[in-house]
């Protein structure tokens, strides 16, 4: 039996609280999607999950913010 962490987020269609398991990180923590560490969020990019309330299929996309680099 493996250990999993969980990431919670709201369904973009109906607002229901949905969770997705991940093996990234320490495998015992729970996170809100907006507050999850980058490595946890990156691990969800290839996942998809159905909302248990409205059956909407949710895909994850990683969007990064551009940063200026000093030379």
PDB file of N, CA, C, O and CB in Angstrom:
ATOM      1  N   UNK A   1       0.850  -1.177   0.000  1.00  0.00           N
ATOM      2  CA  UNK A   1       0.000   0.000   0.000  1.00  0.00           C
ATOM      3  C   UNK A   1       0.890   1.232   0.000  1.00  0.00           C
ATOM      4  O   UNK A   1       1.772   1.358   0.849  1.00  0.00           O
ATOM      5  CB  UNK A   1      -0.964   0.003   1.221  1.00  0.00           C
ATOM      6  N   UNK A   2       0.668   2.151  -0.951  1.00  0.00           N
ATOM      7  CA  UNK A   2       1.476   3.362  -1.063  1.00  0.00           C
ATOM      8  C   UNK A   2       0.918   4.490  -0.215  1.00  0.00           C
ATOM      9  O   UNK A   2      -0.211   4.437   0.272  1.00  0.00           O
ATOM     10  CB  UNK A   2       1.566   3.803  -2.509  1.00  0.00           C
ATOM     11  N   UNK A   3       1.740   5.503  -0.057  1.00  0.00           N
ATOM     12  CA  UNK A   3       1.258   6.677   0.675  1.00  0.00           C
ATOM     13  C   UNK A   3       1.029   7.810  -0.320  1.00  0.00           C
ATOM     14  O   UNK A   3       1.734   7.925  -1.323  1.00  0.00           O
ATOM     15  CB  UNK A   3       2.272   7.109   1.792  1.00  0.00           C
ATOM     16  N   UNK A   4       0.050   8.629  -0.034  1.00  0.00           N
ATOM     17  CA  UNK A   4      -0.343   9.705  -0.928  1.00  0.00           C
ATOM     18  C   UNK A   4      -0.592  10.982  -0.144  1.00  0.00           C
ATOM     19  O   UNK A   4      -1.051  10.943   0.997  1.00  0.00           O
ATOM     20  CB  UNK A   4      -1.589   9.317  -1.722  1.00  0.00           C
ATOM     21  N   UNK A   5      -0.287  12.109  -0.763  1.00  0.00           N
ATOM     22  CA  UNK A   5      -0.737  13.399  -0.275  1.00  0.00           C
ATOM     23  C   UNK A   5      -2.006  13.748  -1.032  1.00  0.00           C
ATOM     24  O   UNK A   5      -2.328  13.103  -2.030  1.00  0.00           O
ATOM     25  CB  UNK A   5       0.363  14.502  -0.450  1.00  0.00           C
ATOM     26  N   UNK A   6      -2.728  14.753  -0.576  1.00  0.00           N
ATOM     27  CA  UNK A   6      -3.941  15.158  -1.267  1.00  0.00           C
ATOM     28  C   UNK A   6      -3.940  16.652  -1.506  1.00  0.00           C
ATOM     29  O   UNK A   6      -3.498  17.437  -0.668  1.00  0.00           O
ATOM     30  CB  UNK A   6      -5.176  14.750  -0.475  1.00  0.00           C
ATOM     31  N   UNK A   7      -4.451  17.029  -2.682  1.00  0.00           N
ATOM     32  CA  UNK A   7      -4.592  18.427  -3.047  1.00  0.00           C
ATOM     33  C   UNK A   7      -6.080  18.699  -3.237  1.00  0.00           C
ATOM     34  O   UNK A   7      -6.758  17.990  -3.981  1.00  0.00           O
ATOM     35  CB  UNK A   7      -3.772  18.774  -4.342  1.00  0.00           C
ATOM     36  N   UNK A   8      -6.582  19.730  -2.559  1.00  0.00           N
ATOM     37  CA  UNK A   8      -7.990  20.098  -2.634  1.00  0.00           C
ATOM     38  C   UNK A   8      -8.140  21.364  -3.465  1.00  0.00           C
ATOM     39  O   UNK A   8      -7.295  22.258  -3.413  1.00  0.00           O
ATOM     40  CB  UNK A   8      -8.586  20.300  -1.220  1.00  0.00           C
ATOM     41  N   UNK A   9      -9.225  21.431  -4.233  1.00  0.00           N
ATOM     42  CA  UNK A   9      -9.507  22.587  -5.080  1.00  0.00           C
ATOM     43  C   UNK A   9     -10.995  22.610  -5.380  1.00  0.00           C
ATOM     44  O   UNK A   9     -11.697  21.628  -5.140  1.00  0.00           O
ATOM     45  CB  UNK A   9      -8.671  22.545  -6.396  1.00  0.00           C
ATOM     46  N   UNK A  10     -11.473  23.716  -5.900  1.00  0.00           N
ATOM     47  CA  UNK A  10     -12.880  23.860  -6.260  1.00  0.00           C
ATOM     48  C   UNK A  10     -13.078  23.531  -7.733  1.00  0.00           C
ATOM     49  O   UNK A  10     -12.259  23.900  -8.576  1.00  0.00           O
ATOM     50  CB  UNK A  10     -13.379  25.287  -5.955  1.00  0.00           C
ATOM     51  N   UNK A  11     -14.163  22.840  -8.037  1.00  0.00           N
ATOM     52  CA  UNK A  11     -14.517  22.550  -9.423  1.00  0.00           C
ATOM     53  C   UNK A  11     -14.787  23.875 -10.126  1.00  0.00           C
ATOM     54  O   UNK A  11     -15.556  24.689  -9.615  1.00  0.00           O
ATOM     55  CB  UNK A  11     -15.759  21.596  -9.511  1.00  0.00           C
ATOM     56  N   UNK A  12     -14.176  24.111 -11.285  1.00  0.00           N
ATOM     57  CA  UNK A  12     -14.403  25.372 -11.983  1.00  0.00           C
ATOM     58  C   UNK A  12     -15.822  25.523 -12.536  1.00  0.00           C
ATOM     59  O   UNK A  12     -16.241  26.631 -12.869  1.00  0.00           O
ATOM     60  CB  UNK A  12     -13.421  25.503 -13.105  1.00  0.00           C
ATOM     61  N   UNK A  13     -16.552  24.431 -12.632  1.00  0.00           N
ATOM     62  CA  UNK A  13     -17.919  24.500 -13.168  1.00  0.00           C
ATOM     63  C   UNK A  13     -18.963  24.732 -12.082  1.00  0.00           C
ATOM     64  O   UNK A  13     -19.809  25.616 -12.215  1.00  0.00           O
ATOM     65  CB  UNK A  13     -18.247  23.223 -13.917  1.00  0.00           C
ATOM     66  N   UNK A  14     -18.909  23.936 -10.998  1.00  0.00           N
ATOM     67  CA  UNK A  14     -19.976  24.016  -9.988  1.00  0.00           C
ATOM     68  C   UNK A  14     -19.506  24.505  -8.615  1.00  0.00           C
ATOM     69  O   UNK A  14     -20.332  24.835  -7.764  1.00  0.00           O
ATOM     70  CB  UNK A  14     -20.613  22.667  -9.831  1.00  0.00           C
ATOM     71  N   UNK A  15     -18.179  24.554  -8.389  1.00  0.00           N
ATOM     72  CA  UNK A  15     -17.661  25.040  -7.115  1.00  0.00           C
ATOM     73  C   UNK A  15     -17.525  23.988  -6.029  1.00  0.00           C
ATOM     74  O   UNK A  15     -17.110  24.305  -4.915  1.00  0.00           O
ATOM     75  CB  UNK A  15     -18.529  26.111  -6.622  1.00  0.00           C
ATOM     76  N   UNK A  16     -17.865  22.742  -6.333  1.00  0.00           N
ATOM     77  CA  UNK A  16     -17.745  21.650  -5.357  1.00  0.00           C
ATOM     78  C   UNK A  16     -16.277  21.443  -4.970  1.00  0.00           C
ATOM     79  O   UNK A  16     -15.389  21.590  -5.810  1.00  0.00           O
ATOM     80  CB  UNK A  16     -18.342  20.333  -5.933  1.00  0.00           C
ATOM     81  N   UNK A  17     -16.021  21.106  -3.713  1.00  0.00           N
ATOM     82  CA  UNK A  17     -14.672  20.798  -3.258  1.00  0.00           C
ATOM     83  C   UNK A  17     -14.285  19.413  -3.767  1.00  0.00           C
ATOM     84  O   UNK A  17     -14.981  18.430  -3.511  1.00  0.00           O
ATOM     85  CB  UNK A  17     -14.574  20.870  -1.705  1.00  0.00           C
ATOM     86  N   UNK A  18     -13.167  19.345  -4.491  1.00  0.00           N
ATOM     87  CA  UNK A  18     -12.687  18.108  -5.117  1.00  0.00           C
ATOM     88  C   UNK A  18     -11.266  17.868  -4.628  1.00  0.00           C
ATOM     89  O   UNK A  18     -10.564  18.823  -4.299  1.00  0.00           O
ATOM     90  CB  UNK A  18     -12.742  18.190  -6.694  1.00  0.00           C
ATOM     91  N   UNK A  19     -10.830  16.619  -4.574  1.00  0.00           N
ATOM     92  CA  UNK A  19      -9.453  16.328  -4.182  1.00  0.00           C
ATOM     93  C   UNK A  19      -8.804  15.391  -5.190  1.00  0.00           C
ATOM     94  O   UNK A  19      -9.477  14.624  -5.878  1.00  0.00           O
ATOM     95  CB  UNK A  19      -9.407  15.712  -2.773  1.00  0.00           C
ATOM     96  N   UNK A  20      -7.493  15.472  -5.257  1.00  0.00           N
ATOM     97  CA  UNK A  20      -6.704  14.589  -6.113  1.00  0.00           C
ATOM     98  C   UNK A  20      -5.510  14.112  -5.311  1.00  0.00           C
ATOM     99  O   UNK A  20      -4.848  14.909  -4.646  1.00  0.00           O
ATOM    100  CB  UNK A  20      -6.250  15.309  -7.428  1.00  0.00           C
ATOM    101  N   UNK A  21      -5.231  12.833  -5.366  1.00  0.00           N
ATOM    102  CA  UNK A  21      -4.071  12.279  -4.673  1.00  0.00           C
ATOM    103  C   UNK A  21      -2.809  12.485  -5.496  1.00  0.00           C
ATOM    104  O   UNK A  21      -2.853  12.530  -6.726  1.00  0.00           O
ATOM    105  CB  UNK A  21      -4.278  10.787  -4.381  1.00  0.00           C
ATOM    106  N   UNK A  22      -1.681  12.609  -4.801  1.00  0.00           N
ATOM    107  CA  UNK A  22      -0.394  12.724  -5.459  1.00  0.00           C
ATOM    108  C   UNK A  22       0.670  12.018  -4.637  1.00  0.00           C
ATOM    109  O   UNK A  22       0.603  11.988  -3.408  1.00  0.00           O
ATOM    110  CB  UNK A  22      -0.023  14.197  -5.676  1.00  0.00           C
ATOM    111  N   UNK A  23       1.649  11.452  -5.320  1.00  0.00           N
ATOM    112  CA  UNK A  23       2.785  10.838  -4.641  1.00  0.00           C
ATOM    113  C   UNK A  23       3.932  11.825  -4.498  1.00  0.00           C
ATOM    114  O   UNK A  23       4.951  11.497  -3.890  1.00  0.00           O
ATOM    115  CB  UNK A  23       3.252   9.595  -5.396  1.00  0.00           C
ATOM    116  N   UNK A  24       3.792  13.010  -5.037  1.00  0.00           N
ATOM    117  CA  UNK A  24       4.831  14.036  -4.912  1.00  0.00           C
ATOM    118  C   UNK A  24       4.876  14.545  -3.474  1.00  0.00           C
ATOM    119  O   UNK A  24       3.871  14.503  -2.764  1.00  0.00           O
ATOM    120  CB  UNK A  24       4.575  15.210  -5.900  1.00  0.00           C
ATOM    121  N   UNK A  25       6.021  15.017  -3.056  1.00  0.00           N
ATOM    122  CA  UNK A  25       6.157  15.561  -1.707  1.00  0.00           C
ATOM    123  C   UNK A  25       6.311  14.481  -0.663  1.00  0.00           C
ATOM    124  O   UNK A  25       6.792  13.385  -0.950  1.00  0.00           O
ATOM    125  CB  UNK A  25       4.971  16.414  -1.371  1.00  0.00           C
ATOM    126  N   UNK A  26       5.896  14.802   0.562  1.00  0.00           N
ATOM    127  CA  UNK A  26       6.113  13.875   1.678  1.00  0.00           C
ATOM    128  C   UNK A  26       5.007  12.831   1.836  1.00  0.00           C
ATOM    129  O   UNK A  26       5.065  12.007   2.749  1.00  0.00           O
ATOM    130  CB  UNK A  26       6.242  14.652   2.957  1.00  0.00           C
ATOM    131  N   UNK A  27       4.024  12.856   0.979  1.00  0.00           N
ATOM    132  CA  UNK A  27       2.969  11.828   0.916  1.00  0.00           C
ATOM    133  C   UNK A  27       2.084  11.722   2.158  1.00  0.00           C
ATOM    134  O   UNK A  27       1.371  10.731   2.314  1.00  0.00           O
ATOM    135  CB  UNK A  27       3.595  10.505   0.674  1.00  0.00           C
ATOM    136  N   UNK A  28       2.112  12.688   3.016  1.00  0.00           N
ATOM    137  CA  UNK A  28       1.194  12.639   4.153  1.00  0.00           C
ATOM    138  C   UNK A  28       0.483  13.970   4.346  1.00  0.00           C
ATOM    139  O   UNK A  28      -0.327  14.106   5.263  1.00  0.00           O
ATOM    140  CB  UNK A  28       1.945  12.259   5.426  1.00  0.00           C
ATOM    141  N   UNK A  29       0.765  14.936   3.516  1.00  0.00           N
ATOM    142  CA  UNK A  29       0.213  16.273   3.679  1.00  0.00           C
ATOM    143  C   UNK A  29      -1.019  16.486   2.819  1.00  0.00           C
ATOM    144  O   UNK A  29      -1.238  15.795   1.824  1.00  0.00           O
ATOM    145  CB  UNK A  29       1.257  17.312   3.344  1.00  0.00           C
ATOM    146  N   UNK A  30      -1.812  17.454   3.227  1.00  0.00           N
ATOM    147  CA  UNK A  30      -2.933  17.909   2.410  1.00  0.00           C
ATOM    148  C   UNK A  30      -2.688  19.375   2.092  1.00  0.00           C
ATOM    149  O   UNK A  30      -2.159  20.122   2.915  1.00  0.00           O
ATOM    150  CB  UNK A  30      -4.315  17.699   3.140  1.00  0.00           C
ATOM    151  N   UNK A  31      -3.078  19.776   0.891  1.00  0.00           N
ATOM    152  CA  UNK A  31      -2.833  21.143   0.434  1.00  0.00           C
ATOM    153  C   UNK A  31      -4.080  21.694  -0.239  1.00  0.00           C
ATOM    154  O   UNK A  31      -4.860  20.941  -0.822  1.00  0.00           O
ATOM    155  CB  UNK A  31      -1.631  21.193  -0.533  1.00  0.00           C
ATOM    156  N   UNK A  32      -4.265  22.991  -0.160  1.00  0.00           N
ATOM    157  CA  UNK A  32      -5.176  23.703  -1.040  1.00  0.00           C
ATOM    158  C   UNK A  32      -4.368  23.991  -2.292  1.00  0.00           C
ATOM    159  O   UNK A  32      -3.193  24.342  -2.184  1.00  0.00           O
ATOM    160  CB  UNK A  32      -5.758  25.031  -0.375  1.00  0.00           C
ATOM    161  N   UNK A  33      -4.947  23.856  -3.464  1.00  0.00           N
ATOM    162  CA  UNK A  33      -4.220  24.003  -4.714  1.00  0.00           C
ATOM    163  C   UNK A  33      -3.456  25.329  -4.774  1.00  0.00           C
ATOM    164  O   UNK A  33      -2.308  25.360  -5.219  1.00  0.00           O
ATOM    165  CB  UNK A  33      -5.180  23.901  -5.889  1.00  0.00           C
ATOM    166  N   UNK A  34      -4.070  26.400  -4.339  1.00  0.00           N
ATOM    167  CA  UNK A  34      -3.458  27.722  -4.409  1.00  0.00           C
ATOM    168  C   UNK A  34      -2.245  27.859  -3.495  1.00  0.00           C
ATOM    169  O   UNK A  34      -1.403  28.728  -3.722  1.00  0.00           O
ATOM    170  CB  UNK A  34      -4.476  28.773  -4.057  1.00  0.00           C
ATOM    171  N   UNK A  35      -2.141  27.025  -2.473  1.00  0.00           N
ATOM    172  CA  UNK A  35      -1.061  27.128  -1.486  1.00  0.00           C
ATOM    173  C   UNK A  35      -0.077  25.957  -1.554  1.00  0.00           C
ATOM    174  O   UNK A  35       0.845  25.880  -0.742  1.00  0.00           O
ATOM    175  CB  UNK A  35      -1.649  27.211  -0.092  1.00  0.00           C
ATOM    176  N   UNK A  36      -0.260  25.061  -2.499  1.00  0.00           N
ATOM    177  CA  UNK A  36       0.609  23.879  -2.611  1.00  0.00           C
ATOM    178  C   UNK A  36       1.983  24.272  -3.150  1.00  0.00           C
ATOM    179  O   UNK A  36       2.082  25.179  -3.976  1.00  0.00           O
ATOM    180  CB  UNK A  36      -0.037  22.811  -3.528  1.00  0.00           C
ATOM    181  N   UNK A  37       3.039  23.604  -2.697  1.00  0.00           N
ATOM    182  CA  UNK A  37       4.383  23.867  -3.217  1.00  0.00           C
ATOM    183  C   UNK A  37       4.449  23.571  -4.722  1.00  0.00           C
ATOM    184  O   UNK A  37       3.686  22.746  -5.226  1.00  0.00           O
ATOM    185  CB  UNK A  37       5.431  23.019  -2.457  1.00  0.00           C
ATOM    186  N   UNK A  38       5.353  24.238  -5.431  1.00  0.00           N
ATOM    187  CA  UNK A  38       5.446  24.062  -6.890  1.00  0.00           C
ATOM    188  C   UNK A  38       5.625  22.610  -7.340  1.00  0.00           C
ATOM    189  O   UNK A  38       5.062  22.212  -8.359  1.00  0.00           O
ATOM    190  CB  UNK A  38       6.590  24.876  -7.416  1.00  0.00           C
ATOM    191  N   UNK A  39       6.396  21.818  -6.602  1.00  0.00           N
ATOM    192  CA  UNK A  39       6.605  20.425  -7.017  1.00  0.00           C
ATOM    193  C   UNK A  39       5.331  19.592  -6.905  1.00  0.00           C
ATOM    194  O   UNK A  39       5.151  18.631  -7.653  1.00  0.00           O
ATOM    195  CB  UNK A  39       7.705  19.790  -6.177  1.00  0.00           C
ATOM    196  N   UNK A  40       4.455  19.952  -5.985  1.00  0.00           N
ATOM    197  CA  UNK A  40       3.169  19.258  -5.846  1.00  0.00           C
ATOM    198  C   UNK A  40       2.262  19.619  -7.016  1.00  0.00           C
ATOM    199  O   UNK A  40       1.636  18.747  -7.619  1.00  0.00           O
ATOM    200  CB  UNK A  40       2.486  19.619  -4.497  1.00  0.00           C
ATOM    201  N   UNK A  41       2.195  20.910  -7.331  1.00  0.00           N
ATOM    202  CA  UNK A  41       1.360  21.375  -8.435  1.00  0.00           C
ATOM    203  C   UNK A  41       1.863  20.796  -9.757  1.00  0.00           C
ATOM    204  O   UNK A  41       1.061  20.359 -10.583  1.00  0.00           O
ATOM    205  CB  UNK A  41       1.345  22.918  -8.493  1.00  0.00           C
ATOM    206  N   UNK A  42       3.173  20.788  -9.965  1.00  0.00           N
ATOM    207  CA  UNK A  42       3.745  20.252 -11.204  1.00  0.00           C
ATOM    208  C   UNK A  42       3.401  18.769 -11.380  1.00  0.00           C
ATOM    209  O   UNK A  42       3.232  18.306 -12.508  1.00  0.00           O
ATOM    210  CB  UNK A  42       5.271  20.442 -11.210  1.00  0.00           C
ATOM    211  N   UNK A  43       3.299  18.033 -10.292  1.00  0.00           N
ATOM    212  CA  UNK A  43       2.980  16.604 -10.370  1.00  0.00           C
ATOM    213  C   UNK A  43       1.534  16.359 -10.832  1.00  0.00           C
ATOM    214  O   UNK A  43       1.213  15.266 -11.298  1.00  0.00           O
ATOM    215  CB  UNK A  43       3.206  15.945  -9.005  1.00  0.00           C
ATOM    216  N   UNK A  44       0.672  17.358 -10.706  1.00  0.00           N
ATOM    217  CA  UNK A  44      -0.730  17.210 -11.106  1.00  0.00           C
ATOM    218  C   UNK A  44      -0.965  17.490 -12.590  1.00  0.00           C
ATOM    219  O   UNK A  44      -2.044  17.198 -13.105  1.00  0.00           O
ATOM    220  CB  UNK A  44      -1.592  18.132 -10.283  1.00  0.00           C
ATOM    221  N   UNK A  45       0.028  18.050 -13.284  1.00  0.00           N
ATOM    222  CA  UNK A  45      -0.171  18.500 -14.662  1.00  0.00           C
ATOM    223  C   UNK A  45      -0.670  17.394 -15.579  1.00  0.00           C
ATOM    224  O   UNK A  45      -1.463  17.676 -16.477  1.00  0.00           O
ATOM    225  CB  UNK A  45       1.113  19.060 -15.207  1.00  0.00           C
ATOM    226  N   UNK A  46      -0.254  16.182 -15.400  1.00  0.00           N
ATOM    227  CA  UNK A  46      -0.674  15.095 -16.274  1.00  0.00           C
ATOM    228  C   UNK A  46      -1.911  14.370 -15.761  1.00  0.00           C
ATOM    229  O   UNK A  46      -2.325  13.363 -16.336  1.00  0.00           O
ATOM    230  CB  UNK A  46       0.449  14.115 -16.442  1.00  0.00           C
ATOM    231  N   UNK A  47      -2.495  14.868 -14.699  1.00  0.00           N
ATOM    232  CA  UNK A  47      -3.673  14.230 -14.105  1.00  0.00           C
ATOM    233  C   UNK A  47      -4.968  14.863 -14.617  1.00  0.00           C
ATOM    234  O   UNK A  47      -4.976  15.994 -15.103  1.00  0.00           O
ATOM    235  CB  UNK A  47      -3.614  14.326 -12.576  1.00  0.00           C
ATOM    236  N   UNK A  48      -6.030  14.128 -14.500  1.00  0.00           N
ATOM    237  CA  UNK A  48      -7.378  14.624 -14.751  1.00  0.00           C
ATOM    238  C   UNK A  48      -8.285  13.953 -13.735  1.00  0.00           C
ATOM    239  O   UNK A  48      -8.055  12.804 -13.357  1.00  0.00           O
ATOM    240  CB  UNK A  48      -7.849  14.339 -16.233  1.00  0.00           C
ATOM    241  N   UNK A  49      -9.307  14.657 -13.295  1.00  0.00           N
ATOM    242  CA  UNK A  49     -10.208  14.116 -12.287  1.00  0.00           C
ATOM    243  C   UNK A  49     -11.626  14.601 -12.586  1.00  0.00           C
ATOM    244  O   UNK A  49     -11.819  15.720 -13.060  1.00  0.00           O
ATOM    245  CB  UNK A  49      -9.762  14.537 -10.851  1.00  0.00           C
ATOM    246  N   UNK A  50     -12.602  13.762 -12.311  1.00  0.00           N
ATOM    247  CA  UNK A  50     -14.000  14.148 -12.468  1.00  0.00           C
ATOM    248  C   UNK A  50     -14.515  14.744 -11.172  1.00  0.00           C
ATOM    249  O   UNK A  50     -14.210  14.246 -10.088  1.00  0.00           O
ATOM    250  CB  UNK A  50     -14.861  12.943 -12.889  1.00  0.00           C
ATOM    251  N   UNK A  51     -15.293  15.807 -11.282  1.00  0.00           N
ATOM    252  CA  UNK A  51     -15.981  16.382 -10.127  1.00  0.00           C
ATOM    253  C   UNK A  51     -17.055  15.395  -9.695  1.00  0.00           C
ATOM    254  O   UNK A  51     -17.809  14.891 -10.528  1.00  0.00           O
ATOM    255  CB  UNK A  51     -16.600  17.792 -10.460  1.00  0.00           C
ATOM    256  N   UNK A  52     -17.129  15.117  -8.404  1.00  0.00           N
ATOM    257  CA  UNK A  52     -18.116  14.165  -7.891  1.00  0.00           C
ATOM    258  C   UNK A  52     -19.531  14.729  -7.895  1.00  0.00           C
ATOM    259  O   UNK A  52     -20.499  13.974  -7.803  1.00  0.00           O
ATOM    260  CB  UNK A  52     -17.745  13.744  -6.488  1.00  0.00           C
ATOM    261  N   UNK A  53     -19.659  16.041  -8.000  1.00  0.00           N
ATOM    262  CA  UNK A  53     -20.981  16.671  -7.977  1.00  0.00           C
ATOM    263  C   UNK A  53     -21.587  16.802  -9.381  1.00  0.00           C
ATOM    264  O   UNK A  53     -22.733  16.412  -9.602  1.00  0.00           O
ATOM    265  CB  UNK A  53     -20.888  18.047  -7.327  1.00  0.00           C
ATOM    266  N   UNK A  54     -20.815  17.353 -10.329  1.00  0.00           N
ATOM    267  CA  UNK A  54     -21.380  17.647 -11.652  1.00  0.00           C
ATOM    268  C   UNK A  54     -20.772  16.807 -12.772  1.00  0.00           C
ATOM    269  O   UNK A  54     -21.166  16.949 -13.929  1.00  0.00           O
ATOM    270  CB  UNK A  54     -21.191  19.105 -11.971  1.00  0.00           C
ATOM    271  N   UNK A  55     -19.819  15.937 -12.447  1.00  0.00           N
ATOM    272  CA  UNK A  55     -19.187  15.036 -13.410  1.00  0.00           C
ATOM    273  C   UNK A  55     -18.336  15.775 -14.448  1.00  0.00           C
ATOM    274  O   UNK A  55     -18.067  15.233 -15.520  1.00  0.00           O
ATOM    275  CB  UNK A  55     -20.249  14.219 -14.115  1.00  0.00           C
ATOM    276  N   UNK A  56     -17.916  16.988 -14.147  1.00  0.00           N
ATOM    277  CA  UNK A  56     -17.065  17.779 -15.034  1.00  0.00           C
ATOM    278  C   UNK A  56     -15.646  17.222 -14.996  1.00  0.00           C
ATOM    279  O   UNK A  56     -15.118  16.956 -13.917  1.00  0.00           O
ATOM    280  CB  UNK A  56     -17.078  19.284 -14.628  1.00  0.00           C
ATOM    281  N   UNK A  57     -15.021  17.043 -16.162  1.00  0.00           N
ATOM    282  CA  UNK A  57     -13.662  16.529 -16.231  1.00  0.00           C
ATOM    283  C   UNK A  57     -12.684  17.692 -16.101  1.00  0.00           C
ATOM    284  O   UNK A  57     -12.690  18.613 -16.917  1.00  0.00           O
ATOM    285  CB  UNK A  57     -13.427  15.751 -17.556  1.00  0.00           C
ATOM    286  N   UNK A  58     -11.844  17.642 -15.066  1.00  0.00           N
ATOM    287  CA  UNK A  58     -10.903  18.718 -14.757  1.00  0.00           C
ATOM    288  C   UNK A  58      -9.500  18.279 -15.144  1.00  0.00           C
ATOM    289  O   UNK A  58      -9.015  17.247 -14.680  1.00  0.00           O
ATOM    290  CB  UNK A  58     -10.963  19.102 -13.251  1.00  0.00           C
ATOM    291  N   UNK A  59      -8.847  19.067 -15.998  1.00  0.00           N
ATOM    292  CA  UNK A  59      -7.452  18.851 -16.385  1.00  0.00           C
ATOM    293  C   UNK A  59      -6.614  19.934 -15.735  1.00  0.00           C
ATOM    294  O   UNK A  59      -7.084  21.061 -15.571  1.00  0.00           O
ATOM    295  CB  UNK A  59      -7.275  18.860 -17.942  1.00  0.00           C
ATOM    296  N   UNK A  60      -5.400  19.621 -15.366  1.00  0.00           N
ATOM    297  CA  UNK A  60      -4.509  20.581 -14.736  1.00  0.00           C
ATOM    298  C   UNK A  60      -3.514  21.126 -15.751  1.00  0.00           C
ATOM    299  O   UNK A  60      -2.973  20.379 -16.566  1.00  0.00           O
ATOM    300  CB  UNK A  60      -3.773  19.939 -13.557  1.00  0.00           C
ATOM    301  N   UNK A  61      -3.279  22.431 -15.695  1.00  0.00           N
ATOM    302  CA  UNK A  61      -2.305  23.100 -16.546  1.00  0.00           C
ATOM    303  C   UNK A  61      -1.416  23.938 -15.653  1.00  0.00           C
ATOM    304  O   UNK A  61      -1.902  24.646 -14.771  1.00  0.00           O
ATOM    305  CB  UNK A  61      -2.995  23.974 -17.641  1.00  0.00           C
ATOM    306  N   UNK A  62      -0.123  23.860 -15.878  1.00  0.00           N
ATOM    307  CA  UNK A  62       0.825  24.644 -15.094  1.00  0.00           C
ATOM    308  C   UNK A  62       1.109  25.956 -15.815  1.00  0.00           C
ATOM    309  O   UNK A  62       1.576  25.957 -16.954  1.00  0.00           O
ATOM    310  CB  UNK A  62       2.140  23.851 -14.854  1.00  0.00           C
ATOM    311  N   UNK A  63       0.826  27.067 -15.154  1.00  0.00           N
ATOM    312  CA  UNK A  63       1.091  28.390 -15.697  1.00  0.00           C
ATOM    313  C   UNK A  63       2.110  29.057 -14.798  1.00  0.00           C
ATOM    314  O   UNK A  63       1.901  29.166 -13.590  1.00  0.00           O
ATOM    315  CB  UNK A  63      -0.213  29.241 -15.809  1.00  0.00           C
ATOM    316  N   UNK A  64       3.199  29.500 -15.373  1.00  0.00           N
ATOM    317  CA  UNK A  64       4.246  30.145 -14.587  1.00  0.00           C
ATOM    318  C   UNK A  64       4.280  31.634 -14.901  1.00  0.00           C
ATOM    319  O   UNK A  64       3.892  32.057 -15.990  1.00  0.00           O
ATOM    320  CB  UNK A  64       5.623  29.499 -14.865  1.00  0.00           C
ATOM    321  N   UNK A  65       4.740  32.415 -13.952  1.00  0.00           N
ATOM    322  CA  UNK A  65       4.868  33.847 -14.123  1.00  0.00           C
ATOM    323  C   UNK A  65       6.262  34.163 -14.646  1.00  0.00           C
ATOM    324  O   UNK A  65       7.244  33.625 -14.134  1.00  0.00           O
ATOM    325  CB  UNK A  65       4.591  34.590 -12.796  1.00  0.00           C
ATOM    326  N   UNK A  66       6.371  35.024 -15.654  1.00  0.00           N
ATOM    327  CA  UNK A  66       7.685  35.416 -16.129  1.00  0.00           C
ATOM    328  C   UNK A  66       8.450  36.171 -15.037  1.00  0.00           C
ATOM    329  O   UNK A  66       7.858  36.917 -14.257  1.00  0.00           O
ATOM    330  CB  UNK A  66       7.559  36.276 -17.392  1.00  0.00           C
ATOM    331  N   UNK A  67       9.745  35.974 -14.994  1.00  0.00           N
ATOM    332  CA  UNK A  67      10.573  36.666 -14.022  1.00  0.00           C
ATOM    333  C   UNK A  67      11.741  37.325 -14.731  1.00  0.00           C
ATOM    334  O   UNK A  67      12.328  36.750 -15.648  1.00  0.00           O
ATOM    335  CB  UNK A  67      11.071  35.699 -12.935  1.00  0.00           C
ATOM    336  N   UNK A  68      12.075  38.532 -14.302  1.00  0.00           N
ATOM    337  CA  UNK A  68      13.246  39.217 -14.833  1.00  0.00           C
ATOM    338  C   UNK A  68      14.491  38.645 -14.174  1.00  0.00           C
ATOM    339  O   UNK A  68      14.510  38.384 -12.971  1.00  0.00           O
ATOM    340  CB  UNK A  68      13.151  40.750 -14.604  1.00  0.00           C
ATOM    341  N   UNK A  69      15.526  38.455 -14.976  1.00  0.00           N
ATOM    342  CA  UNK A  69      16.784  37.920 -14.452  1.00  0.00           C
ATOM    343  C   UNK A  69      17.860  38.992 -14.615  1.00  0.00           C
ATOM    344  O   UNK A  69      18.065  39.504 -15.716  1.00  0.00           O
ATOM    345  CB  UNK A  69      17.193  36.589 -15.187  1.00  0.00           C
ATOM    346  N   UNK A  70      18.534  39.326 -13.546  1.00  0.00           N
ATOM    347  CA  UNK A  70      19.599  40.322 -13.598  1.00  0.00           C
ATOM    348  C   UNK A  70      20.883  39.671 -14.071  1.00  0.00           C
ATOM    349  O   UNK A  70      21.234  38.582 -13.616  1.00  0.00           O
ATOM    350  CB  UNK A  70      19.805  40.983 -12.222  1.00  0.00           C
ATOM    351  N   UNK A  71      21.598  40.337 -14.996  1.00  0.00           N
ATOM    352  CA  UNK A  71      22.875  39.823 -15.503  1.00  0.00           C
ATOM    353  C   UNK A  71      24.008  40.682 -15.022  1.00  0.00           C
ATOM    354  O   UNK A  71      25.166  40.414 -15.342  1.00  0.00           O
ATOM    355  CB  UNK A  71      22.878  39.760 -17.031  1.00  0.00           C
TER     356      UNK A  71
END
